[in-house]
Amino acid sequence: MAVASVKATEQQEMDLRPADETIAEDAQALSAQLQAMRERLFAPSSRKTLRTFTSGEAARLVGVSDGYLRQLSLAGEGPAPVVGTGGRRYYSLADIDALRHYLGEQALAKGNVAKARSYVKWRDEARGEHLQIISVTNFKGGSGKTTSAVHLAQYLAMTGHRVLAVDLDPQASLSALFGYQPELDLVGNDTIYGAIRYDDEARPLKDIIRKTYFHNLDLLPGNLELQEFEHVTPRALAERKGGDAKSLFFARVQNALQTVAHDYDVVVIDCPPQLGYLTLSALCASTSVIVTVHPQMLDVASMSQFLFMTSDLLGVVREAGGTLNFDFLRYLVTRFEPNDGPQAQIVGFLRSLFGERVLTSPMVKSTAISDAGLTKQTLYEVGRENFSRGTYDRAIESLESVNAEIEQLIHTAWGRKE
């Protein structure tokens, strides 16, 4: 009873404190625990690393048979794998990319350009293949937006594209999945805000971009400073700073990304779950858009309002000189439970309304994805051995189907015939 009484007294004292002090104390305590957790999970450097891939996984990613990969290894051709116990061969993602380039060069030497392009998927600017900027967005939190964005970015990097992932959400969930703790790892001007701000402290975007442990996948991390753009933009508009269309808020993300366009094939932007200046800037910069939707009636109703508001605001932007030409706009059904009858009805309803604008493959709800998230990992980062085979296979099949469909849309926008 005495202990309970002391705790009750402490709680009463906390309730009497100013709210900002209590919240600040809770934030510090949580941050410290998250840092301790990261040090335990990713020791000794407290930084994430990517696992190696089996020869079977490497062969599937490159698009050859495991037997052919073994022949190359035995002949000493291409990158040398690490040979483990029992003669099992393992490749890093960088090895897999080097293997693609090796096979591409071999195909070119034989005059087979199409085959070479199937291995090395980098866009060809000489052929008019423009930088593909994809915004993943929704008005409502919990729609699987960040999960979809991070798996798409990683999939595209694993399949041979040069990718820039942009965390535009001040909550920085995407950055956390890449191993960053925003309040500890980032200081001022370490997000895209550093390149799109209106004052003289703006930095070149190339100086802000960070390499990740994923080969061919770079990151523009996020943190709370992104919210500054929401605060200062109304003042900049009122003061008419940068009156030409290229300098207005809706062109700033696009202009910043164009400064690094030659280095990437695809940019994947994880938008905040609100329709503010950041989201509008991302949409104006985008060549394509993925709208995530959880198949529940409340979420669908919320999406209706999101679409109305987006249409109105983008219309204003277009009248002000913004360009809005999407290669594709697709709705991605997320957290889908195939055996849930009402969800299946809602998906059918969406398909009847929007037709092919609803991606054929849904992102299924899976304990494998949520379990991987407990250690700030994605399903591509954890091995199959960590789950029951059926659970892992169902989840990875869903991810692969969704992301392969988006990859095909990207290649179609580039004019590739595959």
Secondary structure, 3 states (H helix, E strand, C coil): CHHHHHHHHHHHHHHHCCHHHHHHHHHHHHHHHHHHHHHHHCCCCCCCCCCCEEHHHHHHHHCCCHHHHHHHHHCCCCCCCEECHHHCEEECHHHHHHHHHHHHHHHHHCCCHHHHHHHCCCCCHHHCCCCEEEEEECCCCCCCHHHHHHHHHHHHHHCCCCEEEEECCCCCHHHHHCCCCHHHHCCCCCCCHHHHCCCCCCCCHHHCCEECCCCCEEEECCCHHHHHHHHHHHHHHHCCCCCCHHHCHHHHHHHHHHCCHHHCCEEEEECCCCCCHHHHHHHHHCCEEEEEECCCHHHHHHHHHHHHHHHHHHHHHHHCCCCCCCCEEEEEECCECCCCHHHHHHHHHHHHHHHHHECCCCCECCHHHHHHHCCCCCCCCCCHHHCCHHHHHHHHHHHHHHHHHHHHHHHHHCCCCC
